[in-house]
Amino acid sequence: MGTLIRMFKNYPVKKVLEFGCGEYSTGFFLAHGADVTSIEMQDPDWAMKVTQMFPHAKIKVAIGPDLWCTLNLEERYDLIFVDGHGESRPECVNWAFEHTDIVVAHDTQTDWYGWGRVKFDPEEWESWTNTTVVPWTTVFLRRTL
């Protein structure tokens, strides 16, 4: 959570899109005053549980790696957190580059997720990875911030 605390401390984050709802992340975003839209991509029962825990979050269910593409999402978010379906995390990051200035990707310590598919432009984005705890978290910041 240290990475998320840093983002909220240093940037005006009010609207969050979260790929993969979570007890800790969804709760963190709401506790810090964000308007949260969360897409559950793996387990409809988990989505129902998180909805009960956090009734103020907008939980969308799109089970599988690609169904999130069919959802009606906002054009811009202040922060997009990628921790959803393992097969499409890089594609979620790539989509996020067009819809926010801050992308936070979770579990970046392993190549299993296919992080090499991320189309990262170092002239437009800077990045850093928190390797002090496992799982790693990588932050991409648009250079104009």
Helices and strands as residue ranges (DSSP letters): H 2-10, E 15-19, H 23-31, E 35-40, H 44-53, E 58-61, G 67-70, E 79-82, H 89-96, E 102-106, G 111-113, G 115-117, E 125-130, E 137-142
